Amino acid sequence: MKTEHKIYIGLAILLVLIGAVYMQTKKSQRDEVSHAMTASSAEFPAIKLPSDDVDKVTKVSIKNGDKDEIVLEKRDKTWMVVKPLEAKANEQNVKSMLDNLKSLEVNDAINATPQAPQMYKDYDLEPDKAVHVVAYTGDTKALDAWFGKSGSRGQMARVEGKPGIYVVSGYSAYQFTRAVKDWRDKQIMKFEDANVANVTIDNEAGAFSFSKNGDTWTGTFDKKPIERFDPEKVKDMLRAFRALSAEDFADGKSDADTGLDKPSATVVITLKDNGGTFKIEVGKTSSGTSRYARKDGDKTVYVVGSWSADWAVAKADKFQKPDEKKDAGADGGKDKKTPPTMPDMPGMPGMPPGGGDSPE
């Protein structure tokens, strides 16, 4: 066979192969388009709660993997933590969590077949890993969903009773995975500085009393005027107490454990014009420099930070201006010696102190 015939045959085979590749590529593209159309037209399960429904939610159960279940319940317009303990809830944190339920949206499906449960483990959608959220309106479930891994494709989720693995947007894990203490109301007291008329502190150092006359603060310690009293320190103290919140709680500890059987300090803040009184007892240190504390009329034992606790157990010097005489020395600095100058060196009369050149 001539060489040119071989070339023609080779070219013909090449064209056939190119055509086959082209047809296969077109078929793949058509299959992908068809799959995309099917996915986009699939009916994803409803997971987003309409605003009207969110406003009607009366209870939310949250189970984060193998941690204790947390149940929040609305009672007489007030949100409460009812499990694993009973306490007033942090209203702002509950509101933020409920608002997040309005943002949930199913965007895609990883697997929407009856075989999907076999893959739950791969996406942390099994009970020991997933965040299980159930919201109720009365006795009716408004939402029952599980949230697992979050990756480049988005947040993985499933809906109870509907086998499938879905990609969800709008989910904020932080809103649902708070520790129990962060679901609780941590506010201990709140007042305006300008409304305070009097403050008393009784602690191991003695008894303090601070009174406000107009805009001027006066202070006594064991019924005697505080020497070098600094009114600005009273203002600093009020800033530490005016929006006092807990760092943590000491549930289950006895008064002996917390030192509240014999408080280290008692602080009483009285508001003017019969505006009320705040009384708080401070006990032992809990961890670091934080201390246990309890507000009058409230059985809850809180843990408060050192910024406020240190004022409660303060000594007199914490409310004093610096002792300038002590800082300067007993003589007020009059007898401070000046640095010695270098004497003339032998054989070189007239040399200036410090060894400079002698004048000509």
Buried (B, 14 or more C-beta within 10 A) or exposed (E): EEEEEEEEEEEEEEEEEEEEEEEEEEEEEEEEEEEEEEEEEEEBBEBBBEEEBBEBBBBBBBBBBEEEEBBBBBEEEEBBBBBEEEBBBBEEBBEBBBEBBBBBBBEBBBBBEEEBBEBBEBBBBBEEBBBBBBBBBEEEBBBBBBBBBBEEEBBBBBBEEBBBBBBBEBBBEEBBBBEBBEBBBBBBBEBEEEBBBBBBBBBEBBEBBBBBEEEEBBBBBEEEEBEEBBBEBBEEBBEBBBEBBBBBBBEEBEBEBBBBEEBBBBBBBBBEEEEEEBBBBBBBBBEEEBBBBBBEEEEBBBBBBBBBBBBBBBEBBBBBBEEEEEEEEEEEEEEEEEEEEEEEEEEEEEBEEEEEEEEE
